[in-house]
């Protein structure tokens, strides 16, 4: 496949989606790190030979459960920071860039343009900023972690405007949510959607939406899937956590999404994640990912954020573990959430990509508001 910015030709038929099964979803992996601390730069994970991956568990649209576990803390792949780590963070105050790290704000890439035309055979992405994408897949328009607000709880205002004006969006056919942190689950933005919009959410988060009168909410566990108008939505693991109030730590799940159209073309949206073994397992279960949307920002200091946010070099390794053909960076150039200089994620991911010997045209380092179209 090649990519261009014009509408694609109709895709040839590929193998259909995996057949649904009714066996339970796979259990979560073990805890990887004994405690927060300095994070080494791991090599890409090479999984050992293993049996064929099981097919995902297909669930009906609108599936809600009221018997989820009270906590998903057993899904953590690293312990959450304790009192000592919080005291160190308060002592060092390393949660914002220094003045010199903010000087490049005017250089952050912002090039809003018209959304590309999209038909049933189009696979296109437009970066609205942070983890918010406008995906055109299988004839659907899908928003990921939509945050159109100028400011979110606990952070300064956006560094760059939203890349797509709300009034310029086509009708939204579906929304996927990765987890409940405020920079990924934005109440004011979601209020702008019709309440009949299909929403795909992690286990335990459905009630948040039904309380706000959303009527088509599908809750999924890891390795579960649902299908909407021929597009499959698979919920997959991530190395992260969840919390929205003082009393709900890990009460809902977190993860990423794999969207597959009728022809078998796939996009992986990682949401928010650190680096670890799940990427290789996702690549094993979903071979042939055409594009991976991976976070590259909010990573410093590493002793504080290394378990839950990939740095640029880890994002490139995650892309390799996934076996994806292309990578589009995200989760940078929008909100100040950590202490690295604002332009550093871009320069580092480009250097890591070149060092890995990967084709430059397969790194879709879009500006905020930029679009790319994948065509056969």
C-alpha positions in Angstrom: 0.0 0.0 0.0 1.0 3.6 -0.5 -0.5 6.7 0.9 -1.6 10.0 -0.6 -4.0 12.8 0.2 -6.6 12.1 -2.5 -9.5 9.7 -2.1 -8.4 6.1 -2.5 -9.4 3.5 -5.1 -11.7 0.8 -3.9 -9.8 -1.8 -1.8 -9.6 -5.4 -3.0 -11.3 -8.0 -0.8 -9.2 -9.4 2.0 -9.8 -12.2 4.4 -12.9 -11.6 6.7 -12.7 -10.9 10.4 -11.8 -13.8 12.7 -14.8 -15.9 13.6 -16.2 -15.0 17.0 -15.8 -17.4 19.8 -17.5 -17.7 23.2 -14.6 -18.7 25.4 -13.5 -16.3 28.2 -11.1 -13.5 27.4 -7.5 -14.1 28.2 -6.3 -13.3 31.8 -4.1 -10.2 32.4 -0.4 -10.6 32.5 1.8 -10.4 35.6 3.1 -7.3 37.2 6.4 -6.4 35.5 8.1 -3.8 37.8 8.6 -4.2 41.6 8.5 -0.5 42.3 8.9 2.9 40.5 12.5 3.7 39.8 14.9 4.6 37.0 13.7 3.2 33.8 16.1 1.4 31.5 15.7 1.5 27.7 14.4 -1.9 26.8 15.0 -3.6 23.5 12.0 -4.5 21.4 10.2 -7.5 22.8 10.7 -10.7 20.8 8.0 -13.1 22.0 8.8 -16.8 22.1 7.2 -19.2 19.7 3.6 -19.7 20.8 0.4 -21.3 19.6 -2.0 -19.5 17.3 -3.7 -16.5 18.9 -7.3 -17.0 20.0 -10.0 -15.2 18.2 -11.4 -12.2 20.1 -14.7 -12.6 22.0 -17.4 -10.9 19.9 -20.0 -9.1 22.0 -23.3 -7.5 21.0 -23.5 -3.8 20.5 -24.9 -2.1 23.6 -23.5 -4.7 25.9 -23.3 -3.3 29.5 -22.4 -5.3 32.5 -23.2 -4.7 36.2 -21.0 -7.4 37.6 -17.5 -6.2 36.7 -14.9 -6.6 39.4 -14.8 -3.9 42.0 -11.2 -3.1 41.0 -9.0 -3.8 38.0 -5.8 -3.3 40.0 -4.7 -6.8 39.1 -4.3 -5.6 35.5 -1.6 -3.2 36.5 1.8 -4.0 35.0 3.7 -1.9 37.5 2.8 -0.7 41.0 1.3 2.8 41.3 3.5 5.5 42.9 3.5 5.5 46.7 4.0 8.1 49.4 7.8 8.4 48.8 7.4 9.0 45.1 4.7 11.6 45.7 7.0 13.3 48.3 9.9 13.3 45.8 7.7 14.8 43.1 6.6 17.6 45.4 10.2 18.2 46.5 11.6 18.3 43.0 8.6 20.0 41.4 9.5 18.4 38.0 6.0 18.5 36.5 6.5 21.4 33.9 9.2 22.3 31.5 11.7 24.9 32.4 11.4 28.3 30.7 13.9 27.3 28.0 11.7 24.2 27.3 8.7 26.4 26.6 10.4 28.7 24.1 9.6 26.5 21.2 5.8 26.7 21.6 5.6 28.9 18.5 7.3 26.2 16.5 4.9 23.4 17.4 3.4 22.1 14.2 -0.1 23.3 13.6 -1.5 23.1 10.0 -5.3 22.7 10.0 -6.8 21.7 6.7 -10.0 20.3 5.2 -10.8 16.7 6.1 -10.0 14.4 3.1 -13.0 13.0 1.2 -13.8 9.6 2.5 -15.9 6.7 1.1 -16.4 3.1 2.2 -13.0 2.2 0.9 -11.1 5.0 2.6 -8.8 4.6 5.5 -7.8 8.2 6.6 -6.7 9.8 9.8 -6.7 13.4 10.9 -4.9 14.5 14.1 -7.0 16.9 16.2 -4.4 17.1 18.9 -3.2 15.0 21.9 -5.0 11.6 21.6 -7.9 12.9 19.6 -8.1 11.6 16.0 -10.8 11.7 13.4 -10.6 8.3 11.8 -12.4 7.5 8.5 -12.6 3.7 8.3 -15.0 1.4 6.5 -17.3 4.3 5.7 -17.5 5.4 9.4 -16.3 8.5 11.0 -14.8 7.6 14.4 -13.4 9.9 17.1 -10.8 8.7 19.5 -10.6 10.2 23.1 -12.2 13.4 21.8 -11.0 16.5 23.7 -12.1 19.7 22.1 -11.9 21.8 25.3 -9.4 24.6 25.5 -8.5 23.5 29.1 -8.7 20.3 31.1 -8.7 19.7 34.8 -5.3 20.3 36.4 -3.4 21.6 33.4 -2.7 24.9 31.7 -4.6 25.8 28.5 -3.8 24.1 25.2 -0.5 24.9 23.5 -2.1 24.5 20.1 -5.7 24.9 19.1 -7.8 21.9 18.1 -6.8 20.8 14.7 -10.4 20.4 13.4 -13.2 22.7 14.3 -16.2 21.0 15.8 -18.5 22.5 13.2 -16.4 21.1 10.4 -16.8 17.5 11.6 -19.0 15.2 9.5 -21.6 13.3 11.4 -19.8 11.2 14.0 -20.7 7.5 13.7 -18.8 6.2 16.8 -16.5 7.2 19.6 -13.8 5.1 21.3 -12.5 5.9 24.8 -9.2 4.5 26.1 -9.6 5.3 29.8 -11.0 7.8 32.2 -8.2 10.4 32.8 -9.3 13.9 32.1 -7.1 14.4 29.1 -8.8 11.4 27.4 -12.4 11.5 28.7 -13.6 15.1 28.4 -17.1 15.7 29.6 -17.7 19.1 27.9 -16.7 17.6 24.5 -18.9 14.6 24.9 -21.9 16.8 25.8 -21.7 18.1 22.2 -22.5 14.7 20.8 -26.0 13.3 20.1 -26.9 10.9 22.9 -27.6 8.2 20.4 -23.9 8.2 19.2 -22.4 4.7 19.6 -19.7 4.8 22.2 -17.2 2.0 22.9 -15.7 2.1 26.4 -13.5 0.0 28.7 -15.0 -2.3 31.3 -16.5 -0.4 34.2 -16.8 2.9 32.4 -20.3 2.3 30.9 -22.1 3.8 33.9 -20.4 7.2 33.4 -22.0 7.4 30.0 -25.4 6.0 30.8 -25.7 8.6 33.6 -25.2 11.2 30.9 -28.0 9.6 28.9 -25.9 8.0 26.2 -28.1 5.2 24.9 -25.7 3.1 22.7 -22.8 2.3 25.0 -20.8 -0.9 24.6 -18.5 -1.9 27.4 -15.6 -4.3 26.6 -12.9 -6.2 28.5 -9.5 -6.8 27.0 -9.6 -9.1 24.0 -13.3 -8.5 23.5 -14.8 -7.0 20.3 -18.0 -5.6 18.9 -19.0 -4.7 15.3 -20.7 -1.7 13.9 -21.7 -1.5 10.2 -18.9 -3.9 9.2 -16.1 -2.3 11.2 -14.8 -4.4 14.1 -13.8 -2.6 17.4 -11.4 -4.7 19.5 -10.4 -3.5 22.9 -6.7 -4.4 23.7 -4.4 -4.1 26.7 -2.2 -1.1 27.6 0.4 -0.4 30.3 -1.5 2.3 32.2 -4.1 2.8 34.9 -7.3 4.7 35.6 -8.4 7.4 38.1 -10.9 10.3 37.9 -11.7 11.0 41.6 -10.1 10.4 44.9 -12.1 7.2 45.4 -12.1 5.4 42.0 -8.5 4.3 41.4 -8.5 1.4 38.9 -12.3 1.0 39.2 -12.5 1.0 35.4 -10.2 -0.6 32.9 -7.8 1.1 30.4 -6.5 0.0 27.0 -6.3 0.7 23.3 -8.4 -0.2 20.3 -7.8 -2.1 17.0 -10.3 -1.1 14.3 -10.6 -3.4 11.3 -12.6 -2.7 8.2 -14.3 -5.2 5.9 -11.2 -5.6 3.8 -9.0 -6.4 6.7 -7.2 -3.1 7.0 -6.3 -2.2 10.6 -5.6 0.8 12.8 -4.2 0.4 16.3 -5.0 3.3 18.6 -2.8 2.8 21.7 -4.5 5.4 24.0 -2.2 6.1 26.9 0.5 3.5 27.7 3.9 2.7 28.8 6.2 0.2 27.0 5.9 -3.5 27.7 5.0 -7.0 26.7 1.5 -6.2 25.5 2.6 -4.7 22.2 4.1 -7.9 21.0 1.0 -9.8 22.0 -1.3 -7.4 20.2 0.8 -7.7 17.1 0.6 -11.5 17.4 -3.2 -11.5 17.7 -3.8 -8.8 15.1 -1.2 -9.3 12.3 -0.9 -6.8 9.5 -1.7 -3.5 11.4 -1.5 -0.8 8.7 -1.1 2.1 11.1 -0.3 2.4 14.8 -1.2 5.7 16.6 1.3 5.8 19.4 2.0 8.3 22.2 5.4 10.0 22.3 5.0 12.7 24.9 4.5 13.3 28.6 7.4 11.1 29.6 9.7 13.2 31.9 10.7 12.6 34.6 11.2 8.9 33.8 11.2 7.8 37.4 7.7 9.1 37.7 6.2 8.4 34.3 8.3 5.6 32.8 5.8 2.9 33.7 2.8 4.5 32.1 4.0 6.8 29.3 6.3 5.7 26.4 9.1 8.0 25.5 9.8 8.5 21.8 12.4 5.7 21.6 10.0 3.3 23.3 7.2 4.3 21.0 9.3 3.2 18.0 10.1 -0.1 19.7 6.4 -0.6 20.4 5.7 0.1 16.7 8.2 -2.7 15.8 6.7 -5.1 18.4 3.3 -4.5 16.9 4.6 -5.3 13.4 2.8 -2.3 12.1 3.5 -0.9 8.7 3.3 2.8 9.7 3.3 4.9 12.8 1.7 8.2 13.6 2.9 9.9 16.8 0.4 11.5 19.2 0.1 12.7 22.8 2.3 15.7 22.5 2.2 19.3 21.3 -1.2 19.9 23.0 -1.2 19.9 26.8 1.7 20.5 29.2 1.6 17.3 31.3 5.3 16.8 32.1 8.7 18.3 32.2 10.3 17.6 28.8 10.8 20.5 26.4 7.7 20.9 24.2 9.4 20.2 20.9 11.7 17.4 22.1 9.2 14.5 21.5 9.2 15.2 17.7 13.0 15.5 17.4 13.6 12.4 19.4 11.1 10.2 17.6 12.5 11.2 14.2 16.0 10.3 15.4 14.9 7.0 16.9 13.0 6.1 13.6 16.1 6.9 11.6 18.4 4.9 14.0 16.0 1.9 13.7 16.5 2.0 9.9 12.8 2.3 9.2 11.5 4.0 6.0 11.0 7.7 6.5 7.8 7.7 4.5 6.2 5.3 7.1 6.6 7.8 9.9 3.4 9.9 9.7 4.6 12.8 12.0 1.6 14.9 11.3 1.1 18.5 12.4 -2.0 19.2 14.6 -4.8 19.4 12.0 -2.9 17.3 9.5 -4.4 14.3 7.6 -3.1 11.3 5.7 -5.0 8.8 3.5 -4.0 5.2 3.0 -4.9 3.7 -0.4 -4.2 0.3 -1.9 
